Amino acid sequence: MGVVQTKDFDVAAEYAKLANNPACGAVVTFVGKVRDFGDSKNVSAMTLEHYPGMTEAVLEQIEVEARARWPLDDVTIIHRVGDLQLTDQIVFIGVSSAHRKAAFAACEYLIDFLKTRAPFWKKETSNEGTVWVDAKDADQQAAEQWQR
Amino acid sequence: MIKVLFFAQIREVIGCDKVEIEATTGLTADALRKQLVERGDKWQLTLGEANVLVAVNQTLSGWETELSDGDEVAFFPPVTGG
């Protein structure tokens, strides 16, 4: 399940939902946060934009792909948009499975493909102004590794 | 008509989030891009560069994709979420 929202999410509540399945023996979660450096130094805030409609379709597609590769129980993807402050949570990915290796791998797969395929764009604010974040070769390479 | 959307720095630089273009026979995504570039310097600056992606009907597409009446086309830079 993929959701795009402006409001914050509660990691404990999302974990509880994922862990509720008695068949699930492993839950892996990832949280991405606003940090004080990126393409700019002294980042103080960030704005996230997305492409409504296409974003949700891409999140659904990468979940389908992950489920085809690993035996997964529940999948939760939450991505925030709008204005965010330093240390705010940006993205939550949670995966439950009977097995830890499947849960770890699927969580990493989902964030790698979200970062390279889902239409979100970050703009950083620092004491020097605002700047759009450039796509990173390292993110592209991380996603390509899954295709080898 | 074809609905054309712009996102992130492209939207910001041209100062416009969408336009409507009349559909013509055989119009490709690349021909549409070149048509828009002729609108002026800001359009050339953003849509003229190599680092632009195009989605047709909300699916990432190739530049040779032929467009039809009623299509939604979006131009945007490489994505940076997560």
gemmi code that builds the backbone of each chain (N, CA, C; Angstrom):
import gemmi

chains = {
    "A": [
        ("MET", (0.837, -1.191, 0.000), (0.000, 0.000, 0.000), (0.883, 1.256, 0.000)),
        ("GLY", (0.663, 2.136, -0.938), (1.457, 3.364, -1.009), (0.585, 4.590, -0.798)),
        ("VAL", (1.053, 5.511, 0.042), (0.280, 6.708, 0.371), (1.171, 7.937, 0.249)),
        ("VAL", (0.653, 9.004, -0.335), (1.343, 10.298, -0.374), (0.533, 11.254, 0.479)),
        ("GLN", (1.183, 11.927, 1.434), (0.435, 12.795, 2.352), (1.320, 13.934, 2.849)),
        ("THR", (0.682, 15.012, 3.309), (1.456, 16.117, 3.884), (1.719, 15.858, 5.372)),
        ("LYS", (0.792, 15.194, 6.043), (0.935, 15.029, 7.495), (2.003, 13.997, 7.862)),
        ("ASP", (2.455, 14.080, 9.109), (3.476, 13.178, 9.619), (2.877, 11.774, 9.803)),
        ("PHE", (3.761, 10.793, 10.001), (3.303, 9.438, 10.299), (3.899, 8.980, 11.624)),
        ("ASP", (3.209, 7.990, 12.239), (3.610, 7.482, 13.544), (4.252, 6.109, 13.333)),
        ("VAL", (5.572, 6.031, 13.516), (6.304, 4.794, 13.224), (5.778, 3.642, 14.080)),
        ("ALA", (5.492, 3.907, 15.369), (5.016, 2.840, 16.255), (3.674, 2.290, 15.774)),
        ("ALA", (2.796, 3.185, 15.339), (1.474, 2.752, 14.863), (1.611, 1.956, 13.564)),
        ("GLU", (2.504, 2.396, 12.693), (2.703, 1.683, 11.424), (3.341, 0.320, 11.680)),
        ("TYR", (4.285, 0.268, 12.631), (4.890, -1.013, 12.993), (3.833, -1.975, 13.542)),
        ("ALA", (2.967, -1.445, 14.416), (1.937, -2.293, 15.044), (1.045, -2.925, 13.980)),
        ("LYS", (0.689, -2.137, 12.954), (-0.166, -2.674, 11.887), (0.559, -3.799, 11.135)),
        ("LEU", (1.855, -3.588, 10.858), (2.635, -4.590, 10.124), (2.842, -5.861, 10.953)),
        ("ALA", (2.985, -5.689, 12.266), (3.330, -6.812, 13.145), (2.113, -7.620, 13.582)),
        ("ASN", (0.928, -7.171, 13.209), (-0.306, -7.773, 13.693), (-0.600, -9.146, 13.095)),
        ("ASN", (0.079, -9.492, 12.012), (-0.191, -10.753, 11.311), (0.551, -11.910, 12.009)),
        ("PRO", (-0.158, -12.928, 12.531), (0.518, -14.028, 13.244), (1.451, -14.856, 12.364)),
        ("ALA", (1.295, -14.772, 11.043), (2.175, -15.531, 10.145), (3.498, -14.819, 9.912)),
        ("CYS", (3.579, -13.553, 10.345), (4.774, -12.759, 10.053), (5.812, -12.931, 11.149)),
        ("GLY", (7.027, -13.328, 10.749), (8.098, -13.528, 11.717), (9.125, -12.430, 11.702)),
        ("ALA", (9.009, -11.497, 10.741), (10.004, -10.432, 10.617), (9.356, -9.162, 10.088)),
        ("VAL", (9.702, -8.050, 10.717), (9.257, -6.743, 10.216), (10.503, -5.885, 10.050)),
        ("VAL", (10.699, -5.328, 8.863), (11.809, -4.396, 8.634), (11.211, -3.060, 8.231)),
        ("THR", (11.690, -1.995, 8.876), (11.192, -0.656, 8.531), (12.361, 0.266, 8.199)),
        ("PHE", (12.084, 1.244, 7.359), (13.064, 2.282, 7.026), (12.363, 3.630, 7.134)),
        ("VAL", (13.059, 4.615, 7.734), (12.547, 5.981, 7.787), (13.601, 6.909, 7.197)),
        ("GLY", (13.212, 7.701, 6.200), (14.091, 8.745, 5.662), (13.724, 10.068, 6.311)),
        ("LYS", (14.744, 10.879, 6.657), (14.533, 12.126, 7.407), (15.198, 13.325, 6.727)),
        ("VAL", (14.747, 14.503, 7.099), (15.389, 15.743, 6.633), (16.652, 15.961, 7.463)),
        ("ARG", (17.802, 16.038, 6.793), (19.076, 16.245, 7.503), (19.637, 17.629, 7.163)),
        ("ASP", (20.668, 18.030, 7.919), (21.130, 19.423, 7.799), (22.171, 19.626, 6.692)),
        ("PHE", (22.379, 18.614, 5.865), (23.242, 18.804, 4.698), (22.710, 17.933, 3.564)),
        ("GLY", (23.053, 18.359, 2.329), (22.655, 17.596, 1.153), (23.475, 18.149, 0.019)),
        ("ASP", (22.810, 18.631, -1.046), (23.545, 19.358, -2.076), (24.030, 20.688, -1.490)),
        ("SER", (23.284, 21.209, -0.496), (23.671, 22.451, 0.186), (24.174, 22.120, 1.591)),
        ("LYS", (24.944, 23.063, 2.166), (25.323, 22.941, 3.581), (24.309, 23.706, 4.401)),
        ("ASN", (24.245, 23.394, 5.692), (23.351, 24.108, 6.620), (21.900, 24.125, 6.140)),
        ("VAL", (21.437, 22.973, 5.676), (20.033, 22.877, 5.266), (19.157, 23.074, 6.507)),
        ("SER", (18.145, 23.936, 6.370), (17.260, 24.201, 7.517), (15.845, 23.723, 7.268)),
        ("ALA", (15.491, 23.483, 6.001), (14.138, 23.037, 5.667), (14.145, 22.460, 4.258)),
        ("MET", (13.030, 21.857, 3.895), (12.944, 21.208, 2.587), (11.497, 21.257, 2.113)),
        ("THR", (11.335, 21.353, 0.796), (9.994, 21.266, 0.230), (9.973, 20.099, -0.743)),
        ("LEU", (8.934, 19.278, -0.652), (8.810, 18.134, -1.558), (7.607, 18.296, -2.457)),
        ("GLU", (7.862, 18.083, -3.750), (6.794, 18.161, -4.755), (6.611, 16.768, -5.355)),
        ("HIS", (5.422, 16.468, -5.845), (5.229, 15.185, -6.530), (4.246, 15.346, -7.676)),
        ("TYR", (4.058, 14.266, -8.422), (3.154, 14.244, -9.572), (1.953, 13.386, -9.184)),
        ("PRO", (0.881, 14.011, -8.715), (-0.276, 13.243, -8.238), (-0.785, 12.291, -9.328)),
        ("GLY", (-1.101, 11.106, -8.929), (-1.590, 10.106, -9.885), (-0.452, 9.203, -10.331)),
        ("MET", (0.557, 9.780, -10.971), (1.694, 8.962, -11.398), (2.446, 8.417, -10.182)),
        ("THR", (2.597, 9.241, -9.156), (3.346, 8.794, -7.973), (2.716, 7.544, -7.370)),
        ("GLU", (1.408, 7.581, -7.140), (0.721, 6.448, -6.528), (0.859, 5.200, -7.411)),
        ("ALA", (0.777, 5.399, -8.739), (0.894, 4.268, -9.665), (2.287, 3.637, -9.581)),
        ("VAL", (3.322, 4.474, -9.460), (4.691, 3.946, -9.373), (4.892, 3.202, -8.052)),
        ("LEU", (4.362, 3.750, -6.960), (4.504, 3.074, -5.660), (3.842, 1.703, -5.705)),
        ("GLU", (2.660, 1.643, -6.345), (1.955, 0.371, -6.472), (2.775, -0.616, -7.313)),
        ("GLN", (3.364, -0.101, -8.390), (4.139, -0.953, -9.294), (5.369, -1.536, -8.602)),
        ("ILE", (6.092, -0.716, -7.824), (7.304, -1.258, -7.181), (6.929, -2.261, -6.083)),
        ("GLU", (5.756, -2.074, -5.464), (5.298, -3.079, -4.487), (4.986, -4.402, -5.194)),
        ("VAL", (4.321, -4.326, -6.350), (4.016, -5.543, -7.125), (5.321, -6.266, -7.484)),
        ("GLU", (6.324, -5.494, -7.900), (7.607, -6.092, -8.282), (8.299, -6.758, -7.084)),
        ("ALA", (8.238, -6.094, -5.914), (8.859, -6.663, -4.708), (8.147, -7.954, -4.310)),
        ("ARG", (6.822, -7.952, -4.407), (6.054, -9.148, -4.040), (6.327, -10.314, -4.986)),
        ("ALA", (6.706, -9.990, -6.236), (7.032, -11.049, -7.198), (8.392, -11.678, -6.884)),
        ("ARG", (9.244, -10.937, -6.170), (10.599, -11.436, -5.889), (10.711, -12.142, -4.548)),
        ("TRP", (9.918, -11.691, -3.553), (10.030, -12.249, -2.204), (8.644, -12.573, -1.647)),
        ("PRO", (8.562, -13.583, -0.731), (7.276, -13.879, -0.097), (7.001, -12.868, 1.022)),
        ("LEU", (6.162, -11.884, 0.729), (5.922, -10.802, 1.695), (4.494, -10.880, 2.220)),
        ("ASP", (4.309, -10.449, 3.460), (2.948, -10.351, 4.006), (2.400, -8.959, 3.721)),
        ("ASP", (2.832, -7.981, 4.521), (2.302, -6.623, 4.334), (3.410, -5.662, 3.899)),
        ("VAL", (3.017, -4.674, 3.111), (3.949, -3.638, 2.653), (3.289, -2.283, 2.879)),
        ("THR", (4.003, -1.374, 3.527), (3.500, -0.008, 3.720), (4.534, 0.982, 3.195)),
        ("ILE", (4.095, 1.871, 2.314), (4.973, 2.953, 1.848), (4.227, 4.264, 2.097)),
        ("ILE", (4.840, 5.159, 2.866), (4.251, 6.486, 3.096), (5.297, 7.518, 2.707)),
        ("HIS", (4.943, 8.455, 1.842), (5.882, 9.523, 1.458), (5.199, 10.856, 1.687)),
        ("ARG", (5.885, 11.737, 2.399), (5.313, 13.059, 2.659), (5.676, 14.045, 1.542)),
        ("VAL", (4.824, 15.041, 1.337), (5.091, 16.143, 0.411), (4.789, 17.455, 1.128)),
        ("GLY", (5.212, 18.576, 0.521), (4.993, 19.888, 1.123), (6.218, 20.347, 1.889)),
        ("ASP", (6.017, 21.260, 2.833), (7.135, 21.862, 3.567), (7.505, 21.021, 4.784)),
        ("LEU", (8.792, 20.680, 4.890), (9.281, 19.885, 6.015), (10.450, 20.610, 6.682)),
        ("GLN", (10.579, 20.389, 7.986), (11.638, 21.023, 8.762), (12.734, 20.006, 9.088)),
        ("LEU", (13.877, 20.545, 9.553), (15.004, 19.707, 9.947), (14.547, 18.616, 10.912)),
        ("THR", (15.010, 17.408, 10.711), (14.715, 16.185, 11.484), (13.316, 15.609, 11.213)),
        ("ASP", (12.501, 16.287, 10.424), (11.181, 15.729, 10.089), (11.339, 14.415, 9.327)),
        ("GLN", (10.357, 13.560, 9.486), (10.319, 12.299, 8.735), (9.806, 12.580, 7.319)),
        ("ILE", (10.460, 11.966, 6.302), (10.039, 12.156, 4.912), (9.310, 10.916, 4.394)),
        ("VAL", (9.921, 9.762, 4.620), (9.399, 8.535, 3.997), (9.454, 7.377, 4.987)),
        ("PHE", (8.428, 6.530, 4.925), (8.385, 5.304, 5.735), (8.194, 4.120, 4.795)),
        ("ILE", (9.040, 3.110, 4.958), (8.823, 1.855, 4.246), (8.826, 0.737, 5.279)),
        ("GLY", (7.783, -0.068, 5.280), (7.691, -1.189, 6.220), (7.284, -2.441, 5.466)),
        ("VAL", (7.992, -3.530, 5.791), (7.738, -4.803, 5.105), (7.663, -5.907, 6.148)),
        ("SER", (6.653, -6.747, 6.059), (6.606, -7.919, 6.933), (6.629, -9.183, 6.086)),
        ("SER", (7.274, -10.209, 6.659), (7.415, -11.481, 5.957), (7.595, -12.568, 7.013)),
        ("ALA", (7.451, -13.802, 6.601), (7.762, -14.911, 7.506), (9.264, -14.949, 7.798)),
        ("HIS", (10.065, -14.411, 6.874), (11.521, -14.564, 6.957), (12.247, -13.215, 6.937)),
        ("ARG", (13.293, -13.103, 7.751), (13.994, -11.819, 7.858), (14.706, -11.413, 6.568)),
        ("LYS", (15.309, -12.392, 5.874), (16.084, -12.021, 4.672), (15.183, -11.409, 3.613)),
        ("ALA", (13.980, -11.974, 3.457), (13.033, -11.429, 2.477), (12.613, -10.015, 2.892)),
        ("ALA", (12.373, -9.814, 4.183), (11.925, -8.499, 4.659), (13.026, -7.443, 4.478)),
        ("PHE", (14.273, -7.792, 4.853), (15.396, -6.860, 4.670), (15.566, -6.499, 3.193)),
        ("ALA", (15.603, -7.533, 2.349), (15.877, -7.311, 0.925), (14.762, -6.489, 0.285)),
        ("ALA", (13.523, -6.831, 0.590), (12.400, -6.125, -0.030), (12.366, -4.659, 0.396)),
        ("CYS", (12.689, -4.385, 1.653), (12.692, -3.002, 2.147), (13.739, -2.187, 1.385)),
        ("GLU", (14.916, -2.775, 1.209), (15.986, -2.061, 0.499), (15.631, -1.870, -0.984)),
        ("TYR", (15.041, -2.899, -1.571), (14.597, -2.832, -2.972), (13.586, -1.696, -3.152)),
        ("LEU", (12.631, -1.631, -2.241), (11.573, -0.620, -2.356), (12.134, 0.801, -2.265)),
        ("ILE", (13.059, 1.051, -1.332), (13.595, 2.415, -1.228), (14.509, 2.719, -2.419)),
        ("ASP", (15.261, 1.733, -2.888), (16.129, 1.973, -4.051), (15.303, 2.364, -5.278)),
        ("PHE", (14.185, 1.681, -5.500), (13.382, 1.989, -6.685), (12.514, 3.219, -6.483)),
        ("LEU", (12.064, 3.440, -5.245), (11.315, 4.671, -4.969), (12.184, 5.884, -5.305)),
        ("LYS", (13.464, 5.807, -4.908), (14.350, 6.964, -5.106), (14.654, 7.237, -6.569)),
        ("THR", (14.540, 6.221, -7.421), (14.907, 6.424, -8.829), (13.719, 6.464, -9.780)),
        ("ARG", (12.540, 6.025, -9.317), (11.401, 5.958, -10.246), (10.166, 6.753, -9.822)),
        ("ALA", (9.994, 6.975, -8.524), (8.766, 7.661, -8.092), (8.940, 9.172, -8.288)),
        ("PRO", (7.978, 9.829, -8.940), (8.139, 11.266, -9.254), (7.938, 12.192, -8.047)),
        ("PHE", (9.018, 12.279, -7.235), (9.112, 13.237, -6.131), (10.348, 14.091, -6.398)),
        ("TRP", (10.265, 15.367, -6.026), (11.425, 16.261, -6.160), (11.603, 17.054, -4.882)),
        ("LYS", (12.880, 17.141, -4.430), (13.204, 17.855, -3.192), (13.831, 19.206, -3.511)),
        ("LYS", (13.445, 20.211, -2.737), (14.095, 21.526, -2.817), (14.586, 21.881, -1.423)),
        ("GLU", (15.904, 22.105, -1.299), (16.489, 22.401, 0.008), (16.540, 23.905, 0.262)),
        ("THR", (16.299, 24.272, 1.525), (16.459, 25.662, 1.952), (17.639, 25.731, 2.911)),
        ("SER", (18.586, 26.658, 2.620), (19.714, 26.879, 3.538), (19.890, 28.388, 3.672)),
        ("ASN", (20.935, 28.796, 4.427), (21.146, 30.241, 4.584), (21.592, 30.895, 3.275)),
        ("GLU", (21.842, 30.088, 2.234), (22.209, 30.657, 0.931), (21.034, 30.703, -0.040)),
        ("GLY", (19.856, 30.294, 0.419), (18.675, 30.318, -0.448), (18.109, 28.925, -0.648)),
        ("THR", (17.432, 28.738, -1.775), (16.840, 27.420, -2.044), (17.457, 26.824, -3.305)),
        ("VAL", (17.587, 25.495, -3.295), (18.159, 24.818, -4.462), (17.474, 23.461, -4.638)),
        ("TRP", (17.148, 23.135, -5.891), (16.578, 21.822, -6.187), (17.679, 20.778, -6.068)),
        ("VAL", (17.359, 19.661, -5.458), (18.340, 18.589, -5.267), (18.535, 17.848, -6.593)),
        ("ASP", (19.807, 17.575, -6.928), (20.117, 16.823, -8.146), (19.961, 15.326, -7.910)),
        ("ALA", (19.553, 14.599, -8.938), (19.525, 13.136, -8.858), (20.962, 12.635, -8.702)),
        ("LYS", (21.123, 11.532, -7.964), (22.467, 11.021, -7.664), (22.766, 9.742, -8.441)),
        ("ASP", (23.992, 9.676, -9.005), (24.416, 8.456, -9.703), (24.379, 7.256, -8.758)),
        ("ALA", (24.735, 7.496, -7.489), (24.787, 6.383, -6.521), (23.402, 5.761, -6.336)),
        ("ASP", (22.355, 6.583, -6.378), (20.994, 6.052, -6.250), (20.640, 5.205, -7.468)),
        ("GLN", (21.046, 5.692, -8.642), (20.782, 4.956, -9.879), (21.516, 3.615, -9.861)),
        ("GLN", (22.780, 3.648, -9.401), (23.572, 2.412, -9.354), (22.981, 1.411, -8.365)),
        ("ALA", (22.459, 1.924, -7.242), (21.848, 1.029, -6.240), (20.645, 0.316, -6.842)),
        ("ALA", (19.838, 1.042, -7.623), (18.660, 0.425, -8.245), (19.078, -0.573, -9.322)),
        ("GLU", (20.137, -0.213, -10.075), (20.576, -1.097, -11.168), (21.137, -2.421, -10.654)),
        ("GLN", (21.686, -2.403, -9.433), (22.253, -3.637, -8.874), (21.222, -4.750, -8.773)),
        ("TRP", (19.954, -4.383, -8.575), (18.901, -5.402, -8.442), (18.598, -6.068, -9.770)),
        ("GLN", (19.054, -5.469, -10.872), (18.726, -6.026, -12.191), (19.820, -6.950, -12.702)),
        ("ARG", (20.905, -7.081, -11.931), (22.000, -7.944, -12.390), (21.681, -9.411, -12.124)),
    ],
    "B": [
        ("MET", (-7.223, 17.937, -27.637), (-6.142, 18.680, -27.002), (-5.253, 17.742, -26.174)),
        ("ILE", (-4.004, 18.155, -26.033), (-3.066, 17.408, -25.184), (-2.774, 18.279, -23.961)),
        ("LYS", (-2.936, 17.679, -22.775), (-2.633, 18.400, -21.537), (-1.155, 18.200, -21.219)),
        ("VAL", (-0.418, 19.292, -21.049), (1.022, 19.205, -20.788), (1.313, 19.776, -19.401)),
        ("LEU", (1.959, 18.975, -18.551), (2.260, 19.374, -17.176), (3.770, 19.553, -16.990)),
        ("PHE", (4.136, 20.474, -16.088), (5.550, 20.723, -15.784), (5.749, 20.625, -14.277)),
        ("PHE", (6.880, 20.032, -13.856), (7.137, 19.858, -12.438), (8.517, 20.388, -12.028)),
        ("ALA", (8.639, 20.629, -10.711), (9.893, 21.009, -10.059), (10.536, 22.239, -10.722)),
        ("GLN", (11.890, 22.185, -10.991), (12.542, 23.406, -11.483), (12.033, 23.840, -12.854)),
        ("ILE", (11.532, 22.888, -13.648), (10.995, 23.268, -14.959), (9.786, 24.184, -14.759)),
        ("ARG", (8.847, 23.737, -13.895), (7.657, 24.538, -13.589), (8.056, 25.915, -13.029)),
        ("GLU", (9.065, 25.893, -12.139), (9.463, 27.124, -11.463), (10.092, 28.128, -12.441)),
        ("VAL", (10.975, 27.641, -13.309), (11.689, 28.550, -14.231), (10.744, 29.121, -15.290)),
        ("ILE", (9.888, 28.274, -15.880), (8.994, 28.814, -16.919), (7.791, 29.536, -16.302)),
        ("GLY", (7.577, 29.342, -14.984), (6.494, 30.046, -14.303), (5.111, 29.571, -14.739)),
        ("CYS", (5.000, 28.273, -14.985), (3.756, 27.741, -15.548), (3.673, 26.255, -15.207)),
        ("ASP", (2.522, 25.799, -14.718), (2.442, 24.372, -14.364), (1.735, 23.519, -15.409)),
        ("LYS", (0.990, 24.158, -16.325), (0.388, 23.355, -17.409), (-0.024, 24.212, -18.592)),
        ("VAL", (-0.017, 23.581, -19.757), (-0.525, 24.230, -20.979), (-1.337, 23.187, -21.749)),
        ("GLU", (-2.135, 23.673, -22.688), (-2.847, 22.751, -23.563), (-2.361, 22.982, -24.986)),
        ("ILE", (-2.092, 21.887, -25.690), (-1.562, 21.951, -27.051), (-2.500, 21.162, -27.957)),
        ("GLU", (-2.735, 21.690, -29.133), (-3.589, 20.973, -30.077), (-2.874, 19.717, -30.588)),
        ("ALA", (-3.569, 18.602, -30.607), (-2.981, 17.349, -31.091), (-2.891, 17.388, -32.609)),
        ("THR", (-1.724, 17.018, -33.141), (-1.567, 16.948, -34.600), (-1.094, 15.546, -34.970)),
        ("THR", (-1.389, 15.118, -36.153), (-1.055, 13.755, -36.582), (0.452, 13.518, -36.511)),
        ("GLY", (0.830, 12.408, -35.877), (2.236, 12.012, -35.828), (3.089, 12.801, -34.841)),
        ("LEU", (2.461, 13.625, -34.004), (3.239, 14.413, -33.028), (3.867, 13.476, -31.995)),
        ("THR", (5.183, 13.561, -31.855), (5.877, 12.740, -30.848), (6.174, 13.597, -29.614)),
        ("ALA", (6.565, 12.919, -28.535), (6.920, 13.633, -27.305), (8.079, 14.591, -27.576)),
        ("ASP", (9.034, 14.142, -28.409), (10.187, 14.990, -28.706), (9.779, 16.198, -29.556)),
        ("ALA", (8.869, 15.989, -30.512), (8.406, 17.109, -31.342), (7.641, 18.119, -30.486)),
        ("LEU", (6.882, 17.614, -29.520), (6.158, 18.511, -28.607), (7.164, 19.338, -27.787)),
        ("ARG", (8.203, 18.660, -27.295), (9.239, 19.357, -26.521), (9.868, 20.469, -27.369)),
        ("LYS", (10.222, 20.145, -28.618), (10.857, 21.142, -29.499), (9.909, 22.308, -29.792)),
        ("GLN", (8.633, 21.994, -29.918), (7.616, 23.032, -30.145), (7.559, 23.992, -28.950)),
        ("LEU", (7.644, 23.437, -27.744), (7.583, 24.258, -26.531), (8.853, 25.103, -26.359)),
        ("VAL", (10.003, 24.537, -26.744), (11.288, 25.239, -26.634), (11.253, 26.562, -27.418)),
        ("GLU", (10.477, 26.579, -28.494), (10.402, 27.791, -29.325), (9.646, 28.934, -28.650)),
        ("ARG", (9.039, 28.666, -27.490), (8.298, 29.723, -26.797), (9.210, 30.778, -26.160)),
        ("GLY", (10.516, 30.472, -26.037), (11.406, 31.500, -25.488), (12.563, 30.942, -24.685)),
        ("ASP", (13.381, 31.857, -24.159), (14.628, 31.480, -23.483), (14.417, 30.551, -22.291)),
        ("LYS", (13.418, 30.857, -21.466), (13.206, 30.049, -20.259), (12.792, 28.624, -20.621)),
        ("TRP", (12.038, 28.504, -21.700), (11.607, 27.176, -22.157), (12.797, 26.423, -22.725)),
        ("GLN", (13.645, 27.137, -23.471), (14.863, 26.536, -24.029), (15.775, 26.073, -22.897)),
        ("LEU", (15.895, 26.912, -21.877), (16.789, 26.640, -20.750), (16.395, 25.348, -20.034)),
        ("THR", (15.095, 25.114, -19.872), (14.652, 23.960, -19.091), (14.356, 22.736, -19.963)),
        ("LEU", (13.616, 22.929, -21.038), (13.204, 21.778, -21.859), (14.223, 21.447, -22.943)),
        ("GLY", (15.194, 22.343, -23.187), (16.189, 22.119, -24.225), (17.334, 21.238, -23.754)),
        ("GLU", (17.474, 21.080, -22.441), (18.619, 20.317, -21.944), (18.350, 18.808, -21.994)),
        ("ALA", (19.453, 18.042, -21.949), (19.348, 16.588, -22.121), (18.695, 15.917, -20.912)),
        ("ASN", (18.783, 16.583, -19.760), (18.392, 15.949, -18.506), (16.900, 16.096, -18.176)),
        ("VAL", (16.066, 15.964, -19.191), (14.620, 16.096, -18.984), (13.968, 14.748, -19.251)),
        ("LEU", (13.003, 14.390, -18.404), (12.264, 13.138, -18.607), (10.850, 13.467, -19.048)),
        ("VAL", (10.222, 12.497, -19.745), (8.844, 12.710, -20.182), (7.996, 11.502, -19.783)),
        ("ALA", (6.789, 11.791, -19.284), (5.811, 10.743, -18.998), (4.590, 10.997, -19.865)),
        ("VAL", (4.087, 9.936, -20.473), (2.853, 10.042, -21.258), (1.788, 9.230, -20.545)),
        ("ASN", (0.696, 9.880, -20.223), (-0.385, 9.254, -19.452), (0.151, 8.590, -18.185)),
        ("GLN", (1.031, 9.329, -17.492), (1.558, 8.964, -16.175), (2.469, 7.741, -16.203)),
        ("THR", (3.050, 7.454, -17.376), (4.043, 6.381, -17.488), (5.288, 6.962, -18.140)),
        ("LEU", (6.460, 6.734, -17.516), (7.719, 7.220, -18.084), (7.855, 6.679, -19.502)),
        ("SER", (8.148, 7.552, -20.473), (8.078, 7.151, -21.873), (9.310, 7.593, -22.646)),
        ("GLY", (9.468, 7.033, -23.837), (10.566, 7.420, -24.720), (10.172, 8.647, -25.540)),
        ("TRP", (11.174, 9.342, -26.064), (10.915, 10.581, -26.815), (10.192, 10.338, -28.130)),
        ("GLU", (10.290, 9.101, -28.642), (9.655, 8.788, -29.923), (8.169, 8.463, -29.772)),
        ("THR", (7.674, 8.431, -28.541), (6.267, 8.079, -28.300), (5.325, 9.028, -29.049)),
        ("GLU", (4.404, 8.450, -29.806), (3.436, 9.277, -30.547), (2.278, 9.661, -29.641)),
        ("LEU", (1.878, 10.905, -29.722), (0.833, 11.430, -28.840), (-0.512, 11.466, -29.561)),
        ("SER", (-1.572, 11.328, -28.761), (-2.925, 11.356, -29.312), (-3.764, 12.382, -28.560)),
        ("ASP", (-4.861, 12.764, -29.204), (-5.796, 13.699, -28.579), (-6.225, 13.141, -27.216)),
        ("GLY", (-6.221, 13.973, -26.187), (-6.644, 13.531, -24.853), (-5.508, 13.036, -23.973)),
        ("ASP", (-4.300, 12.915, -24.528), (-3.157, 12.446, -23.722), (-2.753, 13.478, -22.673)),
        ("GLU", (-2.169, 12.966, -21.578), (-1.551, 13.831, -20.570), (-0.044, 13.607, -20.659)),
        ("VAL", (0.688, 14.658, -20.944), (2.150, 14.580, -21.075), (2.774, 15.415, -19.959)),
        ("ALA", (3.805, 14.872, -19.315), (4.477, 15.631, -18.254), (5.969, 15.683, -18.515)),
        ("PHE", (6.556, 16.859, -18.309), (8.007, 17.039, -18.408), (8.548, 17.318, -17.014)),
        ("PHE", (9.612, 16.607, -16.645), (10.195, 16.830, -15.316), (11.657, 16.419, -15.272)),
        ("PRO", (12.407, 16.904, -14.268), (13.807, 16.509, -14.114), (13.883, 15.124, -13.456)),
        ("PRO", (15.069, 14.475, -13.462), (15.233, 13.200, -12.759), (14.748, 13.315, -11.313)),
        ("VAL", (14.152, 12.254, -10.805), (13.447, 12.325, -9.518), (14.419, 12.257, -8.346)),
        ("THR", (14.020, 12.858, -7.222), (14.922, 12.953, -6.058), (14.192, 12.757, -4.733)),
        ("GLY", (13.225, 11.853, -4.712), (12.493, 11.633, -3.457), (13.210, 10.678, -2.520)),
        ("GLY", (12.503, 10.237, -1.509), (13.021, 9.242, -0.577), (13.764, 9.830, 0.587)),
    ],
}
model = gemmi.Model(1)
for chain_id, residues in chains.items():
    chain = gemmi.Chain(chain_id)
    for i, (resn, *xyz) in enumerate(residues, 1):
        res = gemmi.Residue()
        res.name, res.seqid = resn, gemmi.SeqId(i, " ")
        for name, pos in zip(("N", "CA", "C"), xyz):
            atom = gemmi.Atom()
            atom.name, atom.element = name, gemmi.Element(name[0])
            atom.pos, atom.b_iso = gemmi.Position(*pos), 0.0
            res.add_atom(atom)
        chain.add_residue(res)
    model.add_chain(chain)
structure = gemmi.Structure()
structure.add_model(model)
structure.setup_entities()
